[in-house]
Amino acid sequence: MFFASLNHMFHCGAWNTVNRNVVRSYTTVTTRNSSLTVGDGFHPKLRAVINQLDGVAPRFLLKQGEISILSHPEEFYSLLKEKIAGAQKRIFLSSLYIGKAQDELVGCLASALRENSKLKVSILADALRSTREEPERCPATLLAGLVEEFGQHRVDVRMYHTPHLNGINKAVFPRRLNEIWGLQHMKIYGFDHEVILSGANLSQDYFTNRQDRYYVFKSEKLSDYYFKVQSAIGSLSYQLLPSNSKSTFRLYWPSSNKTSEPHLNLERFIIDSTFFLHKVLKESGSESAEPIVTQPNDTVVYPVSQFTPLMKPDQSTEKPAILRLLSLLDSPTTKWTFTAGYFNMHSQLQKRFLSALGQGTIITAAPEANSFYKSGGISYYLPAAYLYNTKKFLESVRDNRRDAQINVYEWQNGIVNTVGGWSYHAKGIWITAPDENEPSITVVGSSNYTKRAYSVDLETNAVIITSDPDLKSKMQAEIEHLQQYTTKIALKDFEKEGRKISPGVVLATKILSPLL
């Protein structure tokens, strides 16, 4: 995604075979996770998916009330500040960047550190995005001040730098264009025994007028797991330290990292990171060897991540997990919803959705809800590029004779970058089991489900499968909230003024689509 990278600049493996032994009304699965006995609360189709996902990613069992869903960016920001103030031992934050003007947020971190000498803060951001404006004020400048005040033993800030950009390429490409080579794109916000997964970064628009998704998990084990994921990428990243230079910071490669700097020996770096990350991705979420029996209203969570640029062979878990989830769509009474603000669906996912037998809904941003609407430079063309992708998808719907099954909607709430205007950044999947009325499955996290997400960026998400009627109802309400500002679109709408696609946009999008 050249354009998807610009969104932040200007902005498989084989299945493990499992035995299925049906005893009474339970299905027992034995994998590297401890044995899981899936009770009657789960639809039979969901039991089969759980069986499969146990061979892909670690599994965590959560009880009713341990997952909550936020709807608005203001709620998200308020909760972040509340959790920072209340943290006792650790705060860990992974984001593409922390906005260079987020003095209030960093001030909250500083206040929490001053009031609690036992508190430690870990932050992971992208090096290219966080240093773009240096030597002028930039996100790295802001965070360096925090390290300087409290020391690196209490504030550990890591900056991931894609290993695939160095030397002549880095010297020749402008800083903003450097980001097409890959970014740290995960969004993990953890506080002691809780963790928030979102698609939102930590900057002002994500706290005020950019619609996203936000899931709060109250689980010590799940929080520990995502902390290990962040720490793992951090140990393959530079450490941010204060400096007396004009930039006020420097990037340092600690000797405690899991391998040497990638530009010194890229092949060695990838070998080491592959070995290390494989263990992290596959680590069991169950500490006990005793079987776990699900009860009514239980929820199963699978953390899945895409670390393709750091692994050879690629042993990432997100894409395989998503493709297995989409095997549920073979029933005509299954319903699904897919959303992405930057619409450039990976071809394998698109193929599964187009062949699905049940009813499907796509929600994407209208051009007026794209944060680059009427912006300057090359980013001016980004909304048109995504609009063209929407048109191509509708043509595929027509060609596959799925017009009666798949509806596409554009989200718009005012006009972005004008008074009262919002942008749309939500991304995710919901699946409703056959003959049910509310979703039992969702995927939430950082991924845009594009070729770029599965090739050059770092992503992390959670697959949530639940038998909890309250959580199902909240997931349905989330879909309805996102649909509140939508309008159904069809191919005929592309003949209207403002929706016509120029030949130049068509050509550019075709060439650069893998980088969108």
Backbone torsions as a table, in degrees:
resi	resn	phi	psi	omega
1	MET	NA	87.9	171.8
2	PHE	-58.4	-47.3	-179.2
3	PHE	-69.3	-36.4	-178.7
4	ALA	-68.2	-33.8	172.8
5	SER	-65.0	-42.5	178.5
6	LEU	-64.9	-20.6	176.5
7	ASN	-58.8	-24.2	177.9
8	HIS	-114.1	-2.3	176.8
9	MET	-92.0	-58.1	174.4
10	PHE	-91.2	1.7	171.5
11	HIS	173.1	NA	NA
12	CYS	NA	-155.7	-178.8
13	GLY	-1.9	156.6	-177.0
14	ALA	-68.3	146.2	175.2
15	TRP	-68.1	140.6	168.1
16	ASN	-75.1	129.9	178.6
17	THR	-81.2	133.1	-179.2
18	VAL	-121.9	149.8	175.8
19	ASN	-87.9	136.4	179.3
20	ARG	-113.0	110.6	179.5
21	ASN	-112.2	111.7	-178.7
22	VAL	-89.8	118.2	177.8
23	VAL	-121.6	116.3	-174.1
24	ARG	55.9	-118.7	-177.6
25	SER	-111.6	25.1	-178.1
26	TYR	-118.6	154.1	173.6
27	THR	-120.1	123.6	-178.4
28	THR	-106.9	131.8	-178.7
29	VAL	-122.3	132.4	175.3
30	THR	-117.0	119.6	178.6
31	THR	-139.1	-164.0	175.7
32	ARG	-66.0	-23.4	166.1
33	ASN	-69.0	158.0	173.9
34	SER	-64.8	163.7	-175.9
35	SER	-59.4	133.9	-179.7
36	LEU	-118.5	125.1	176.5
37	THR	-105.9	114.4	-173.3
38	VAL	-93.7	119.5	-174.4
39	GLY	-84.2	-177.6	-174.2
40	ASP	-66.4	-16.6	-179.0
41	GLY	-63.0	-22.9	-178.8
42	PHE	-93.9	135.3	174.3
43	HIS	-57.2	142.4	-179.9
44	PRO	-51.7	-36.4	178.1
45	LYS	-63.7	-37.0	-179.9
46	LEU	-70.1	-35.7	177.4
47	ARG	-59.9	-40.9	179.7
48	ALA	-64.2	-40.3	179.0
49	VAL	-66.2	-41.9	177.7
50	ILE	-58.9	-42.3	176.7
51	ASN	-54.6	-44.9	-177.2
52	GLN	-71.4	-45.1	-176.7
53	LEU	-66.1	-24.4	175.8
54	ASP	-61.4	-20.8	176.8
55	GLY	-91.3	0.8	-176.3
56	VAL	-112.4	-45.3	-171.0
57	ALA	-141.7	161.1	175.2
58	PRO	-65.2	151.8	-175.3
59	ARG	-120.7	138.5	178.8
60	PHE	-126.2	135.1	-179.2
61	LEU	-103.0	122.3	179.8
62	LEU	-116.8	147.3	-179.6
63	LYS	-92.1	170.3	178.6
64	GLN	-58.3	135.0	178.1
65	GLY	90.7	-2.7	-177.9
66	GLU	-93.1	1.0	174.1
67	ILE	-128.9	129.5	173.8
68	SER	-127.1	156.1	-175.1
69	ILE	-122.8	128.5	174.1
70	LEU	-95.8	157.1	-177.1
71	SER	-114.9	-28.8	-168.9
72	HIS	-123.3	148.7	179.3
73	PRO	-61.7	-32.3	178.3
74	GLU	-64.3	-38.2	176.2
75	GLU	-61.9	-42.6	-179.3
76	PHE	-60.1	-48.7	-178.3
77	TYR	-66.2	-42.6	178.7
78	SER	-61.0	-41.5	-179.9
79	LEU	-67.6	-39.6	176.4
80	LEU	-56.0	-49.0	-178.9
81	LYS	-65.1	-38.0	178.7
82	GLU	-64.5	-44.1	-178.2
83	LYS	-70.2	-35.6	176.2
84	ILE	-61.8	-46.7	-178.2
85	ALA	-64.7	-31.3	-176.1
86	GLY	-95.4	-4.3	-177.3
87	ALA	-65.0	139.0	-177.7
88	GLN	-102.6	-38.6	-173.6
89	LYS	-121.9	-41.3	-174.7
90	ARG	-147.9	147.9	168.1
91	ILE	-128.9	129.0	175.4
92	PHE	-133.0	128.7	-173.0
93	LEU	-128.8	122.5	172.3
94	SER	-115.8	127.7	-180.0
95	SER	-154.9	158.3	173.4
96	LEU	-57.6	-41.7	178.0
97	TYR	-164.0	159.1	166.9
98	ILE	-105.4	124.2	-174.5
99	GLY	-52.0	138.7	-175.9
100	LYS	-64.9	-14.5	178.7
101	ALA	-103.9	12.9	-176.8
102	GLN	-85.1	56.1	179.3
103	ASP	-64.2	-35.4	-179.5
104	GLU	-65.1	-46.0	-179.4
105	LEU	-62.1	-46.5	178.9
106	VAL	-66.9	-33.3	175.1
107	GLY	-63.7	-36.7	176.1
108	CYS	-63.3	-41.6	177.1
109	LEU	-62.3	-44.4	-179.6
110	ALA	-62.7	-42.2	179.5
111	SER	-62.3	-42.4	179.8
112	ALA	-64.2	-39.2	179.4
113	LEU	-67.5	-38.2	179.4
114	ARG	-67.0	-37.1	-175.4
115	GLU	-81.8	-16.8	-176.4
116	ASN	-137.3	103.0	-176.0
117	SER	-69.2	-14.5	-179.9
118	LYS	-90.3	-9.8	-176.4
119	LEU	-75.8	137.2	174.1
120	LYS	-125.0	145.8	-177.6
121	VAL	-121.4	130.7	175.2
122	SER	-121.1	130.4	-178.5
123	ILE	-130.1	134.6	175.3
124	LEU	-123.9	125.6	178.0
125	ALA	-137.9	177.2	178.5
126	ASP	-91.1	132.3	-176.2
127	ALA	-66.8	-43.2	-177.6
128	LEU	-65.8	-46.3	-178.4
129	ARG	-69.5	-33.6	-174.2
130	SER	-83.7	-10.8	-179.4
131	THR	-120.5	12.5	-172.7
132	ARG	-56.4	-40.3	-172.6
133	GLU	-92.3	-0.1	-176.5
134	GLU	-60.1	147.2	9.5
135	PRO	-83.3	4.1	175.3
136	GLU	-72.4	171.0	179.0
137	ARG	-57.1	133.4	-178.2
138	CYS	-148.8	173.4	179.4
139	PRO	-54.7	-38.7	-179.8
140	ALA	-63.8	-35.5	177.3
141	THR	-59.8	-46.5	-178.3
142	LEU	-61.3	-44.7	-176.5
143	LEU	-74.5	-29.3	178.7
144	ALA	-61.3	-34.2	178.3
145	GLY	-64.0	-35.1	178.1
146	LEU	-67.2	-42.2	178.1
147	VAL	-64.5	-41.7	-178.2
148	GLU	-61.9	-39.8	-177.7
149	GLU	-72.1	-39.5	-171.1
150	PHE	-111.4	-9.9	178.2
151	GLY	86.0	151.4	-175.9
152	GLN	-70.4	-14.9	176.7
153	HIS	-74.5	-18.7	178.0
154	ARG	-111.8	-28.1	178.0
155	VAL	-123.9	103.9	-178.6
156	ASP	-104.6	104.5	-179.4
157	VAL	-105.8	121.5	179.7
158	ARG	-112.8	142.6	179.0
159	MET	-121.7	109.5	178.4
160	TYR	-75.4	130.4	176.0
161	HIS	-120.9	120.3	-179.3
162	THR	-51.4	132.9	-179.3
163	PRO	-72.1	-9.8	-173.1
164	HIS	-96.5	12.0	174.8
165	LEU	-127.2	116.0	176.4
166	ASN	-163.6	178.0	174.1
167	GLY	57.3	-133.4	-173.0
168	ILE	-63.7	-36.6	-179.5
169	ASN	-62.2	-44.1	-179.2
170	LYS	-67.9	-33.2	-179.3
171	ALA	-73.5	-34.3	-173.5
172	VAL	-83.8	-42.8	-175.5
173	PHE	-74.4	139.8	172.4
174	PRO	-60.7	156.7	-174.8
175	ARG	-56.6	-43.3	-178.9
176	ARG	-64.3	-39.0	-179.4
177	LEU	-73.7	-20.9	176.8
178	ASN	-57.4	-27.8	-174.4
179	GLU	-69.9	-11.7	176.9
180	ILE	-67.6	-15.9	-177.3
181	TRP	-79.8	-13.1	177.0
182	GLY	139.7	147.0	-175.0
183	LEU	-138.2	156.2	166.5
184	GLN	-81.6	108.6	-169.7
185	HIS	-113.7	1.6	-177.8
186	MET	-67.9	149.5	174.4
187	LYS	-128.6	99.3	-179.3
188	ILE	-129.3	125.8	-178.4
189	TYR	-129.3	101.0	-171.9
190	GLY	-113.8	146.4	-178.4
191	PHE	-143.5	107.5	-178.7
192	ASP	52.8	-110.8	-174.5
193	HIS	-103.0	20.2	177.6
194	GLU	-127.5	155.8	177.2
195	VAL	-146.9	140.2	176.3
196	ILE	-109.7	129.3	171.9
197	LEU	-109.4	138.8	-176.7
198	SER	-155.1	174.6	168.4
199	GLY	-102.8	0.1	-172.7
200	ALA	-86.5	138.2	170.2
201	ASN	-85.6	180.0	-175.7
202	LEU	-105.5	71.4	176.4
203	SER	-143.9	170.7	-165.5
204	GLN	-58.7	-43.4	-177.7
205	ASP	-64.3	-34.1	178.2
206	TYR	-71.5	-12.3	178.8
207	PHE	-101.5	-5.8	-172.6
208	THR	-130.4	-60.5	-169.4
209	ASN	-136.4	32.9	173.6
210	ARG	-124.5	115.5	-176.9
211	GLN	-75.1	129.0	178.1
212	ASP	-140.7	-163.3	176.2
213	ARG	-124.4	151.0	-174.4
214	TYR	-150.4	114.9	179.1
215	TYR	-116.6	132.0	-178.4
216	VAL	-110.3	122.7	-178.6
217	PHE	-111.2	123.7	177.0
218	LYS	-100.9	82.7	-175.8
219	SER	-151.6	118.2	179.6
220	GLU	-61.9	-44.8	-177.5
221	LYS	-66.0	-40.8	179.7
222	LEU	-68.1	-40.7	176.5
223	SER	-61.0	-43.3	177.7
224	ASP	-59.9	-40.2	-178.6
225	TYR	-64.6	-47.9	-179.6
226	TYR	-67.1	-29.9	173.8
227	PHE	-63.9	-39.0	176.9
228	LYS	-66.0	-37.8	177.4
229	VAL	-62.3	-48.6	179.2
230	GLN	-61.9	-44.0	-178.8
231	SER	-63.5	-35.7	179.9
232	ALA	-63.6	-47.6	177.7
233	ILE	-67.4	-34.9	177.2
234	GLY	-61.5	-34.6	180.0
235	SER	-77.5	-0.4	173.7
236	LEU	-116.6	22.5	-173.5
237	SER	-132.0	168.6	175.6
238	TYR	-78.6	152.6	174.2
239	GLN	-100.4	135.9	179.3
240	LEU	-87.5	126.2	178.8
241	LEU	-128.7	151.1	176.5
242	PRO	-68.9	157.0	-177.8
243	SER	-147.8	158.2	176.4
244	ASN	-88.3	3.2	-179.4
245	SER	-73.4	174.2	-179.4
246	LYS	-60.7	-33.3	-180.0
247	SER	-73.3	-20.9	-178.5
248	THR	71.1	9.4	177.2
249	PHE	-149.3	164.0	171.4
250	ARG	-144.2	157.1	177.8
251	LEU	-107.2	127.7	-171.9
252	TYR	-126.6	139.5	178.7
253	TRP	-99.0	104.8	-175.8
254	PRO	-67.0	147.2	176.7
255	SER	-67.6	-18.0	178.8
256	SER	-80.2	-6.4	177.6
257	ASN	-61.6	161.2	-172.8
258	LYS	-76.1	-10.1	178.6
259	THR	-161.6	177.9	-179.6
260	SER	-83.7	168.3	179.8
261	GLU	-54.7	136.7	-174.3
262	PRO	-61.3	-33.3	-176.6
263	HIS	-70.7	-16.2	177.4
264	LEU	-75.9	-38.0	179.1
265	ASN	-160.8	89.8	-174.8
266	LEU	-61.7	-41.6	-178.6
267	GLU	-60.9	-44.6	179.2
268	ARG	-64.4	-40.2	178.7
269	PHE	-58.6	-46.8	-177.6
270	ILE	-67.6	-38.9	176.8
271	ILE	-59.8	-48.1	-178.5
272	ASP	-65.4	-44.8	-177.6
273	SER	-68.3	-35.2	177.1
274	THR	-60.7	-49.0	-179.1
275	PHE	-61.5	-43.9	-175.5
276	PHE	-70.4	-47.3	-175.3
277	LEU	-71.5	-29.6	177.8
278	HIS	-58.6	-42.1	179.9
279	LYS	-65.5	-38.1	-179.9
280	VAL	-67.9	-45.2	-177.3
281	LEU	-65.4	-33.2	-175.1
282	LYS	-97.3	-0.9	-176.8
283	GLU	-60.3	133.1	-176.7
284	SER	-67.6	140.4	174.8
285	GLY	-84.3	-7.3	-177.5
286	SER	-107.7	118.4	-178.0
287	GLU	-79.4	-23.8	-176.3
288	SER	-94.8	146.3	175.5
289	ALA	-85.2	-6.0	-179.6
290	GLU	-73.9	146.4	177.5
291	PRO	-59.7	145.1	174.7
292	ILE	-106.2	127.8	-179.6
293	VAL	-108.7	121.2	178.1
294	THR	-75.5	144.5	178.1
295	GLN	-111.0	166.6	173.8
296	PRO	-53.8	141.0	178.0
297	ASN	77.8	9.4	176.9
298	ASP	-79.2	161.4	179.6
299	THR	-133.6	135.0	177.2
300	VAL	-106.2	129.5	-178.8
301	VAL	-120.4	129.9	175.7
302	TYR	-115.8	109.5	171.8
303	PRO	-70.8	128.4	178.5
304	VAL	-128.8	141.8	-176.6
305	SER	-136.7	155.1	177.2
306	GLN	-121.0	107.5	-178.5
307	PHE	-120.0	38.1	-174.1
308	THR	-51.2	-44.8	-177.2
309	PRO	-67.8	-10.5	-177.6
310	LEU	-109.6	3.1	-173.3
311	MET	-134.1	129.1	175.0
312	LYS	-145.6	111.2	2.2
313	PRO	-70.2	155.8	-176.8
314	ASP	-71.5	122.4	178.4
315	GLN	-120.8	28.5	178.0
316	SER	-62.3	157.8	-173.2
317	THR	-111.7	-15.6	-174.8
318	GLU	-67.6	-57.6	-175.4
319	LYS	-59.3	-46.7	177.1
320	PRO	-58.5	-39.1	-179.9
321	ALA	-65.7	-42.7	-179.4
322	ILE	-63.4	-44.1	-179.5
323	LEU	-62.7	-35.1	178.1
324	ARG	-72.0	-36.7	175.0
325	LEU	-59.2	-40.8	-175.2
326	LEU	-71.9	-9.0	173.2
327	SER	-66.9	-16.3	176.9
328	LEU	-68.0	-18.0	-171.1
329	LEU	-80.9	14.9	-178.7
330	ASP	-85.8	3.4	179.2
331	SER	-105.4	135.7	-179.1
332	PRO	-68.6	-12.4	179.0
333	THR	-105.1	11.5	172.6
334	THR	-86.7	139.6	176.1
335	LYS	-116.9	149.9	179.6
336	TRP	-144.7	154.2	175.0
337	THR	-134.9	136.9	177.2
338	PHE	-129.0	136.3	175.4
339	THR	-137.7	145.1	173.6
340	ALA	-158.8	125.7	178.9
341	GLY	-64.7	-36.2	177.7
342	TYR	-105.7	96.6	-166.6
343	PHE	-85.3	107.1	176.5
344	ASN	-156.1	59.3	-171.8
345	MET	-55.7	134.7	176.9
346	HIS	-57.4	140.8	-173.2
347	SER	-59.2	-36.5	-179.6
348	GLN	-68.0	-38.3	176.3
349	LEU	-68.6	-42.5	-179.7
350	GLN	-60.2	-39.8	179.0
351	LYS	-61.0	-42.2	179.7
352	ARG	-65.4	-42.6	-179.6
353	PHE	-66.4	-40.0	-178.7
354	LEU	-68.9	-25.0	179.1
355	SER	-94.6	-2.5	-179.7
356	ALA	-63.4	144.9	-176.9
357	LEU	-90.2	-23.6	-176.2
358	GLY	-88.6	-174.0	-179.3
359	GLN	-79.0	135.8	-178.3
360	GLY	-129.3	148.9	178.7
361	THR	-130.9	131.9	174.3
362	ILE	-112.5	131.7	174.1
363	ILE	-122.1	124.3	177.1
364	THR	-137.5	169.7	-176.9
365	ALA	-78.6	136.0	167.1
366	ALA	-68.0	156.1	177.9
367	PRO	-52.6	-35.4	-179.2
368	GLU	-73.0	-8.8	176.9
369	ALA	-107.9	7.6	175.0
370	ASN	-89.4	130.9	-173.1
371	SER	-62.5	-12.7	179.9
372	PHE	-103.0	14.5	177.8
373	TYR	-59.8	121.6	-179.7
374	LYS	58.0	31.5	175.6
375	SER	-82.2	175.7	-178.7
376	GLY	-90.9	164.0	175.8
377	GLY	69.4	-157.3	-176.3
378	ILE	-64.9	-26.2	-178.9
379	SER	-64.7	-15.3	176.8
380	TYR	-57.2	-30.9	-174.4
381	TYR	-90.0	-3.6	-176.8
382	LEU	-62.6	-48.8	179.3
383	PRO	-57.2	-37.7	179.1
384	ALA	-67.6	-35.1	178.8
385	ALA	-63.6	-45.0	178.9
386	TYR	-70.0	-32.4	175.2
387	LEU	-63.4	-40.4	176.9
388	TYR	-62.4	-40.0	176.6
389	ASN	-61.4	-38.2	177.2
390	THR	-63.5	-42.3	178.4
391	LYS	-62.5	-43.8	178.6
392	LYS	-61.2	-39.3	179.1
393	PHE	-64.3	-43.7	178.5
394	LEU	-61.7	-35.6	176.0
395	GLU	-65.1	-37.9	177.3
396	SER	-67.2	-38.0	175.9
397	VAL	-59.2	-46.1	178.8
398	ARG	-63.7	-47.2	-176.8
399	ASP	-64.4	-29.4	178.7
400	ASN	-92.7	6.5	177.5
401	ARG	56.3	45.5	179.9
402	ARG	-111.4	17.6	-176.4
403	ASP	-57.5	-34.9	-178.1
404	ALA	-79.3	-17.6	-176.1
405	GLN	-101.6	-28.2	-172.5
406	ILE	-119.5	124.5	176.6
407	ASN	-115.4	140.3	-179.1
408	VAL	-116.4	132.9	-178.0
409	TYR	-125.8	144.5	172.4
410	GLU	-103.6	136.8	178.8
411	TRP	-98.1	130.2	175.8
412	GLN	-152.0	127.5	175.5
413	ASN	-130.1	91.0	-173.4
414	GLY	74.8	-163.1	178.6
415	ILE	-118.3	122.6	-175.7
416	VAL	-57.6	148.5	179.8
417	ASN	66.7	17.1	169.1
418	THR	-124.3	167.4	-177.8
419	VAL	-58.7	124.6	178.5
420	GLY	82.3	-2.2	-177.9
421	GLY	-85.3	140.8	-180.0
422	TRP	-114.9	156.6	169.2
423	SER	-110.6	163.3	-174.8
424	TYR	-120.3	124.0	-175.0
425	HIS	-132.4	7.6	-176.9
426	ALA	-69.1	145.1	176.0
427	LYS	-146.2	143.6	-179.9
428	GLY	162.6	176.6	180.0
429	ILE	-135.1	140.3	171.5
430	TRP	-128.7	140.7	177.4
431	ILE	-131.7	131.1	175.6
432	THR	-104.2	124.9	-176.6
433	ALA	-62.4	157.0	-179.1
434	PRO	-52.0	133.2	175.3
435	ASP	67.1	13.1	174.0
436	GLU	-106.3	165.2	-173.6
437	ASN	-106.7	-17.1	-178.3
438	GLU	-129.5	149.6	-175.0
439	PRO	-65.6	141.9	173.4
440	SER	-105.6	-11.8	-175.7
441	ILE	-131.2	139.3	166.8
442	THR	-144.9	159.2	172.5
443	VAL	-123.2	126.6	-178.1
444	VAL	-132.9	144.4	178.8
445	GLY	153.5	-149.9	-168.8
446	SER	-92.5	-18.4	-169.4
447	SER	-70.2	142.3	170.9
448	ASN	-96.9	0.8	176.3
449	TYR	62.1	38.9	-178.4
450	THR	-111.5	171.9	175.2
451	LYS	-61.7	-37.6	178.3
452	ARG	-61.9	-44.7	-179.6
453	ALA	-59.5	-28.5	-178.3
454	TYR	-101.8	18.4	-179.5
455	SER	-140.4	-46.4	-171.6
456	VAL	-121.1	-18.4	-178.2
457	ASP	-100.4	164.9	173.4
458	LEU	-101.1	126.9	-176.8
459	GLU	-131.3	151.4	169.5
460	THR	-143.8	145.0	-174.3
461	ASN	-146.7	176.3	172.4
462	ALA	-131.9	131.7	169.7
463	VAL	-93.3	123.0	-176.9
464	ILE	-115.4	124.0	177.4
465	ILE	-124.5	122.6	-171.0
466	THR	-133.4	149.7	169.4
467	SER	-110.2	7.3	-177.0
468	ASP	-81.8	112.4	-178.0
469	PRO	-62.0	-31.0	179.1
470	ASP	-67.5	-43.7	178.3
471	LEU	-67.7	-38.6	176.3
472	LYS	-58.3	-43.7	-179.6
473	SER	-63.2	-39.2	179.0
474	LYS	-68.7	-35.2	176.8
475	MET	-66.8	-39.1	176.5
476	GLN	-65.1	-40.5	178.1
477	ALA	-64.1	-34.3	177.6
478	GLU	-63.1	-44.9	177.4
479	ILE	-59.3	-46.3	-178.4
480	GLU	-63.9	-35.4	176.5
481	HIS	-63.7	-42.9	179.7
482	LEU	-68.5	-27.3	-179.8
483	GLN	-81.4	-6.8	-173.5
484	GLN	-58.9	-35.2	-176.8
485	TYR	-112.8	34.9	-176.6
486	THR	-107.5	155.7	175.0
487	THR	-133.0	130.9	178.9
488	LYS	-68.2	138.5	178.7
489	ILE	-124.0	155.7	179.5
490	ALA	-138.8	171.1	-177.6
491	LEU	-59.1	-33.1	-178.8
492	LYS	-63.5	-23.7	-179.8
493	ASP	-68.4	-18.7	-178.6
494	PHE	-80.3	0.7	172.7
495	GLU	-91.3	-8.9	-178.2
496	LYS	-78.4	154.9	176.4
497	GLU	-62.4	134.0	-178.1
498	GLY	92.3	-12.4	177.8
499	ARG	-116.2	-2.0	178.4
500	LYS	-75.9	140.6	-176.8
501	ILE	-102.7	125.3	-179.1
502	SER	-75.4	154.2	177.6
503	PRO	-57.9	-35.1	179.4
504	GLY	-64.0	-40.9	178.0
505	VAL	-66.2	-39.8	178.1
506	VAL	-59.6	-48.0	-178.1
507	LEU	-64.5	-47.4	-178.2
508	ALA	-62.9	-41.2	-178.6
509	THR	-67.2	-38.9	179.1
510	LYS	-63.5	-39.8	-178.1
511	ILE	-72.1	-41.9	-170.1
512	LEU	-101.8	5.1	-176.8
513	SER	-53.4	-38.6	178.8
514	PRO	-62.2	-17.6	-178.8
515	LEU	-104.3	5.2	-179.2
516	LEU	-72.3	NA	NA
